[in-house]
Amino acid sequence: MPRPKESRAETETGDGKFDAQREIAVAQDALLDGKMGACSAHLNKVMQATMVK
């Protein structure tokens, strides 16, 4: 079943926040594994997602 269309505000505070938290967790795992490039890439995704307003 397709998801109903959400307003931009709902997306930013709902799913967007969850996605950012997940990306931060993945970045932290990469950092702990010594994979600085992967860590940087995931943090960059978070920054780009939070700057879009």
CNS distance restraints for C-alpha pairs under 8 A (distance, minus, plus):
assign (resid   6 and name CA) (resid  10 and name CA) 6.09 0.50 0.50
assign (resid   6 and name CA) (resid  11 and name CA) 6.40 0.50 0.50
assign (resid   7 and name CA) (resid  11 and name CA) 6.42 0.50 0.50
assign (resid   8 and name CA) (resid  12 and name CA) 6.23 0.50 0.50
assign (resid   9 and name CA) (resid  13 and name CA) 6.26 0.50 0.50
assign (resid  10 and name CA) (resid  14 and name CA) 5.52 0.50 0.50
assign (resid  10 and name CA) (resid  15 and name CA) 7.78 0.50 0.50
assign (resid  11 and name CA) (resid  15 and name CA) 5.43 0.50 0.50
assign (resid  11 and name CA) (resid  16 and name CA) 5.62 0.50 0.50
assign (resid  12 and name CA) (resid  16 and name CA) 4.69 0.50 0.50
assign (resid  12 and name CA) (resid  17 and name CA) 6.33 0.50 0.50
assign (resid  13 and name CA) (resid  17 and name CA) 5.52 0.50 0.50
assign (resid  14 and name CA) (resid  18 and name CA) 6.67 0.50 0.50
assign (resid  15 and name CA) (resid  19 and name CA) 6.09 0.50 0.50
assign (resid  16 and name CA) (resid  20 and name CA) 6.13 0.50 0.50
assign (resid  16 and name CA) (resid  49 and name CA) 7.59 0.50 0.50
assign (resid  17 and name CA) (resid  21 and name CA) 6.24 0.50 0.50
assign (resid  18 and name CA) (resid  22 and name CA) 6.20 0.50 0.50
assign (resid  19 and name CA) (resid  23 and name CA) 6.16 0.50 0.50
assign (resid  20 and name CA) (resid  24 and name CA) 6.19 0.50 0.50
assign (resid  20 and name CA) (resid  45 and name CA) 7.99 0.50 0.50
assign (resid  20 and name CA) (resid  46 and name CA) 5.34 0.50 0.50
assign (resid  20 and name CA) (resid  49 and name CA) 7.44 0.50 0.50
assign (resid  20 and name CA) (resid  50 and name CA) 7.97 0.50 0.50
assign (resid  21 and name CA) (resid  25 and name CA) 6.29 0.50 0.50
assign (resid  22 and name CA) (resid  26 and name CA) 6.27 0.50 0.50
assign (resid  23 and name CA) (resid  27 and name CA) 6.06 0.50 0.50
assign (resid  23 and name CA) (resid  42 and name CA) 5.67 0.50 0.50
assign (resid  23 and name CA) (resid  43 and name CA) 7.01 0.50 0.50
assign (resid  23 and name CA) (resid  45 and name CA) 7.41 0.50 0.50
assign (resid  23 and name CA) (resid  46 and name CA) 6.51 0.50 0.50
assign (resid  24 and name CA) (resid  28 and name CA) 6.12 0.50 0.50
assign (resid  24 and name CA) (resid  42 and name CA) 6.83 0.50 0.50
assign (resid  24 and name CA) (resid  43 and name CA) 6.43 0.50 0.50
assign (resid  24 and name CA) (resid  46 and name CA) 7.15 0.50 0.50
assign (resid  25 and name CA) (resid  29 and name CA) 6.30 0.50 0.50
assign (resid  26 and name CA) (resid  30 and name CA) 6.23 0.50 0.50
assign (resid  26 and name CA) (resid  39 and name CA) 7.50 0.50 0.50
assign (resid  26 and name CA) (resid  42 and name CA) 7.00 0.50 0.50
assign (resid  27 and name CA) (resid  31 and name CA) 6.13 0.50 0.50
assign (resid  27 and name CA) (resid  38 and name CA) 6.91 0.50 0.50
assign (resid  27 and name CA) (resid  39 and name CA) 4.29 0.50 0.50
assign (resid  27 and name CA) (resid  40 and name CA) 7.19 0.50 0.50
assign (resid  27 and name CA) (resid  41 and name CA) 7.86 0.50 0.50
assign (resid  27 and name CA) (resid  42 and name CA) 5.30 0.50 0.50
assign (resid  27 and name CA) (resid  43 and name CA) 6.25 0.50 0.50
assign (resid  28 and name CA) (resid  32 and name CA) 6.21 0.50 0.50
assign (resid  28 and name CA) (resid  39 and name CA) 6.76 0.50 0.50
assign (resid  29 and name CA) (resid  33 and name CA) 6.21 0.50 0.50
assign (resid  29 and name CA) (resid  39 and name CA) 7.85 0.50 0.50
assign (resid  30 and name CA) (resid  34 and name CA) 6.26 0.50 0.50
assign (resid  30 and name CA) (resid  35 and name CA) 5.07 0.50 0.50
assign (resid  30 and name CA) (resid  36 and name CA) 6.79 0.50 0.50
assign (resid  30 and name CA) (resid  38 and name CA) 6.06 0.50 0.50
assign (resid  30 and name CA) (resid  39 and name CA) 5.12 0.50 0.50
assign (resid  31 and name CA) (resid  35 and name CA) 5.63 0.50 0.50
assign (resid  31 and name CA) (resid  36 and name CA) 5.84 0.50 0.50
assign (resid  31 and name CA) (resid  38 and name CA) 7.92 0.50 0.50
assign (resid  31 and name CA) (resid  39 and name CA) 5.54 0.50 0.50
assign (resid  35 and name CA) (resid  39 and name CA) 6.27 0.50 0.50
assign (resid  36 and name CA) (resid  40 and name CA) 6.03 0.50 0.50
assign (resid  37 and name CA) (resid  41 and name CA) 6.21 0.50 0.50
assign (resid  38 and name CA) (resid  42 and name CA) 6.31 0.50 0.50
assign (resid  39 and name CA) (resid  43 and name CA) 6.25 0.50 0.50
assign (resid  40 and name CA) (resid  44 and name CA) 6.02 0.50 0.50
assign (resid  41 and name CA) (resid  45 and name CA) 6.42 0.50 0.50
assign (resid  42 and name CA) (resid  46 and name CA) 6.52 0.50 0.50
assign (resid  43 and name CA) (resid  47 and name CA) 6.24 0.50 0.50
assign (resid  44 and name CA) (resid  48 and name CA) 6.15 0.50 0.50
assign (resid  45 and name CA) (resid  49 and name CA) 6.10 0.50 0.50
assign (resid  46 and name CA) (resid  50 and name CA) 6.15 0.50 0.50
assign (resid  47 and name CA) (resid  51 and name CA) 6.11 0.50 0.50
assign (resid  48 and name CA) (resid  52 and name CA) 6.54 0.50 0.50
